[in-house]
Structures are given as structure tokens and as C-alpha cells.
């Protein structure tokens, strides 16, 4: 019976081992919204969702500056 058993990986092979690398961020979503700062004051802000092209890690970030460009967001990630 053992010879009929198929070993299946639950994850994709690229996710099994984490190799340290410099992330190459790809911006998926850029929204200009209002946000509450930690001090409790409301500011116009930019909300960015980015994904690494190599490993697929996602990053959610809020910038308390209004209407940033995509190039500025990439530089600050």
C-alpha cells in the first residue's frame, strides 16, 4: 500500500524556503483617503498596498501626506 501513496505539497515550492532578498515592491492599490493619526487627529492620507514580486509578501502602509505619486510611494516602502 505504501507504494501507491502520493506525496503532495500543500504550498507552492517558492513558499517553502525563505531566502533573504531585497524586496522588489509592486504597487497593487493606491488610495487617497482620510486617516486618524495615532494622536487622534484626522489627516488626508495615502493608503498603499504593495506586493513583493519575488516572494509575494504583502505590505499595507499609510502615509500621512495627501496625494503622493506612485514613484514617491515606491521610494518610501
ABEGO torsion letter per residue (X at the ends): XAAABBBBBABBAAAABBBBBBBBBBBABBBBBBBBBAAGBBBBBBBBBBBBAAAGBBBBBBBABBGBBAAAAAAAX
